[in-house]
Amino acid sequence: MKRRNAAKFAAIAAASVLALTACDNPAGDSGSETEGEESSDVRVGLAYDVGGRGDRSFNDSAYRGLERAAEELGVETRDFEPSDGEAESAKADRLATMAEEGFDVVIAVGFAYAESVESVAADYPDVHFAIVDSEIEGIDNVTSLVFAEEQASFLAGAAAALSTEEDHVGFIGGVETPLIQKFEAGFVQGVEHVDSDINIEIDYLSQPPDFSGFSDPAQGREAAQAQYDRGADVIYHAAGASGNGVLQAAEENDFLFVGVDSDQYENAEESQKPYVLTSAIKQVDVAVFEMIEAVVEGDPQSGIQRFDLADGGVDYTKSNEELISPIEEELDGLKQQIIDGEIEVSSTP
């Protein structure tokens, strides 16, 4: 497995400054096609996770990588939206349709596609498949793009602990799955590393197989309001599009919000920006771009590609300088300790 170094991550991420736009495609297997100025024969299809494009988080990060590939590599791209509550067969059909239509690269965003990728990829050995957030081994034409979410979440927890005035913080997960529990685990460890006496609220919006917790801003707002009413004054979410409701509650109640996956300070409304403390990001956009780039260059990836703090694949953001500057030195110190192995962050609660 070929590991990208931190310098390359930084360079690509810095160049990937693209405005996030809400998705104007209807739900289902419809998409938009784009093509870069430099033409390439490679065609790339991307299937979104629950919540779709416009979540200001996970899916939008993948979209930035797709857009960058179109603009810089000249590949033809098309993105596909899921339907709320769709059956597993719909996911498999979506991936198979892309393969049948001649897409050279098919990218599935989210662990919910794991079963579908495994079943479909075997039928199309000449198509390069990738899945974000799930580990699939033993299939030569599948690349798994996975991240150390717990490490970035540790820093989010430390930031929350250093910023709370009530010694009371909260975590809101979209759906209680092993992946989202990694966010919870890291956050709790970060909080407790700073001050084990801080009270931590933990709520999940839905339980599998109900994945609506990733696409329900109203429920996110309600859960955040309840945590605030119980005393939490800094709340971290790992809830996809539902996190937009958490941010709304932060603005309405004057508490601090910690974003996830994308830099949610950058894509927040102007009135919301003062409440965004930081975001625990993972460079899904960079991982998607690099996977496509490798195919274009004739050296496709395969197997499991892991990204963590050491190589810049995950991190915390510093966009809100007013809030982060007073604690930046301490957070950077903790970050280095994780990289050096002095702090080991568990991926389970």
N, C-alpha and C positions, 0 to 999 in steps of 0.2 A: 504494500500500500504506500502510496506516495503522499507525504505529509507536506502541506504548504506551510511556509514559515511566517512569522509575524510580520515581517517587512512586506511580503507580498500581500498579505491580508490588508494591511494599512493602506498600501498604495491603491489597491482595487477599491476598497471601501471609500477612500477619499474621493476617488474619481466617480463614484456611483452616487452623485447627488441628483436624484430625480424626484420631482414632485409627486406626492401620492395623490391619486385621483380615485374617487368613488367609482365602483363598477357600474356601468350603464347597461350591462348585458342582463337579460332575464335569466332566472334560475333555470338550470338544465344544461344540456350539452350544446350551448351556443357560445361563440367566442369572437374575439376580434383579431384580425391578422395585421401584422406589422412586418416591415422589411427594412433593413438598414441600407445605408448608402453604398457600402461595399457588399456586393452580392456574394452569397454563398449558396451551395446546393443543399446545405443541411436544413432540415425542417424540424422545428421543435414544438411539441405540444405540452401544455402544463395543465394539470387538473387540480383545482383548489380544494382545500379542506373545508369543513363546516364553517359557515360565516362568509366565505367567498372573498373576492377582492373588495376593498373598501373597509376592511376591519381595522386599519391603521396599525396592524400588528403583524402576525405570523404570515398570513396570505399576502399582504402587501409587500412584505420583505421578499418573498419569492418572486412576486411580480417585478420588483425592481431589478432582480437578477435577470429575468427574462427580457425586460426592456433593454437592459444594458447589452445583452447578447445581440439583440436585434440591431441596436445602434452601432456597436463596435465591431461585431463579427459578421454582420450582414445576413444572419440567418433569418429564415421566415419563421414567425412564431404565431401560435394561436393558444388562447387560454379558455378553459372550460369550467363552468360553474356547477356546483352540486345543487341538489334540491334538498330542502329540509326533510329529514326523516326518511331519506331514500334507502332502498334495500341495498344489500351488499352487491347484488347482481347489477345494479345501476353503475356502481363504481367499476366493476369489471368490464361492463359494456362500453363505458366511456374510454377506458384504456385500450380496449380492443379496437374500437372505432378509429382512434388515432393511429394505431399500428396499421390497420387496414387501409387508411387513407394515405399512407406513405410517409408518415412522420418518422424521421430517423432517430429522434430522441423523444422519449415520453417520460415526463416528470410528474410524480404523484406527491402532492403536498399533504403530509400528515400520516400518522400511524394507522389511521382508519383504512388506508389503502393497502395495508400489508398483505392480507389474504388475496386481494385482487391482483396485486403486482406478481405475487408468486405464481398464481394460476395463469395469468396472461403472458408473462414474460417467456415462459417455457414454450409457448406456441409461436413466438416470434423471435427466434434466436438472432436475427440480424438487426433487430431494433435495440437501441441502448435505453434501458429503463433506469430511472433513479427514484428513490423514495426518501422523503425527508422525515426524520424522527422515528425510524424503525430499522432494526437490524435484520437483514436477510442475507443468509450465507448459502454458498453452494450453487448459486446460479450465475454463470459467467457474464451474462448481459445485464446484471442488476448491480447498481451502485447504491449503497446506503449512506446517507448524509446525516450523521448523528452528532449531538452536541452535549457538552458538559453543563447542562442547564443549572445543576446544583451549585456550580462554582460562581456563576454570575448572580444567582439568587442569594448566595451567602453574602455577597457584597451589597445586594439590595437590602438584606436583613440588617446588616451592619449600619447602612445608611439610615434605615428607619429607626434603629435603636439610638443612633447618635442625634437624631432630629426630633424624636418624640418629646413633647413637653408633659405628657400625661403618663409616661411609662406604660403605654398601652398601644399596641399596634395590631394590624390585621392582615390576613391572607385570604384571598378569594380565588378558588380554583374553579375552572369551568366545569370539568367532568372529572370525577375521582378515578383516574387511571394511573398506572405506574409512571407514565411520563409526567403527568402534572404533579404527582407526588414528589418527583425530583425537585420541582420548583419549591414546593412546600418544605421539603427537607432542608434544602440549602438556606432558605429564608429563616427558618427557625434556628438553625445552627448559627447563622450570622447574628441574629438578634441576641441569642444567648451568649455568644462569644463576647459581645460588648457588655451585656448586663443580664445575668440570668434571672433577675427579679422582674423584668418587664413582662407584662401580661400580653399574651398573644391570642388573638381571635383567629379561628380557622373555620371557613365555610366552603362547601362545594355547592354549585348551582344545580347539578344533576348527576345521576349515577348511570353507568353503562347498563343497558345499551342505549339509553337516552343521551344523545349528544347535543341536545338543545342548549346546554349550558355554555356552549361556545358561541352562540348566535342570538342571545337574548339580552340586549342592553337594559331593558326594563328590569329584568331580574337581577342583573348586575348592580343596578342603581339601588334596588330594594335591599339587597344583601349588604351593600356598603353603608346605606343609611342605618341599618340595624346595628352594624358593627360600630359606627360612629355614636349611635345612641347609647351603646354599652360602654363607651369611653375611648375607643380607638381614635387616634388623631393622625396616624400614618397607615395607609392601606396599600398593599401590594396585590396585584391580580395576575393570574395566569389563566385568562378566561376568553382569549380571542376577542371577537367583536363585542362580547358582553362587557369587556373592560371599558367600552365607551360610556356605559352607564355608571361605572364606578367613578370615572373622571367627572361626569356630570354631577354626581353626588358630592365629590370633593369641592367643586366650585360652589355648589349651593350651600355647603356646610362649613366651608373654610377649613378643610383638613388637607393633609399632604397625600399625594397620589404617587405610587411607584409603578411605572409602566413595564411592559414586557416585549421581548422579541425585536421590535423596532424602537427607535428613539421617539417616544411618544410626546416629548416636549416639542420636537420639530413639527409633528403633524397635528398637534392640538390647536384648538381655536385660540385666538389671541387672549380672550378672557380667561381661558383655562390654564395657560402657560405658567402663571405664578404658582400654581398648585402642584406642578409636576416636579417632584424632588429629583428623580433620576429614573432610568429604565435599565432593566437587566436585559441586555441585547444578545442575540445570537445572529451571526452573519449568514443567515439563510440566503440572502441575495448573493453574497460572494461565493458560497458553496455551489449554488445553482449556476452562476456564471462560469465558474471554473470547470464544472462538469461538462457544460456545453462547449466551452473553449477546448477542452481536451479532445472531444469528438471532432471538432472542426480541424484541429491540428493533427488528427490521425492517430492519437494516442489515448483512446478512451479509458476512463477510470473503470474500476470494478471493485467488488468487495466493499468493506466497511471503511468509510472515511470519517475519522473522528476529529472534532474541533473543540478546543478548550481555551482556557486563559493563556496558556503558554504560547500558543500560536495565533492568538488574536481572534479565535473563532467565537468566543463569548467575552463579554466585558460589561462594565457599567458606564453610563453616559454622564457627561459633565456639562450639558447644554445650558442648564439653569445655573449659571455661575453664582448668582446671589445666594442660592441655597447650598450648593455643593462645595463652594470654595472653602468654607470654614471646616469641612470634614474631609476634604480631598486628600490631604497628606496622610491621614489615618487610614482611609480606604485604600490608597495606593500601597501603603505598607502591608495591609492585609492581603491585597492582591498578590504582592511579591512573595509573601509567605506561602500562599497557596501554590504559586508557580514553583517555588523552591522545595515544596513538599513538607514545609514546617507545619502547615495546617492541612489536614486531610478532611475533605468534605464528603460526607456520606450522601449517597443518592437515594436513600430510603428514609422515611420518617422514623 
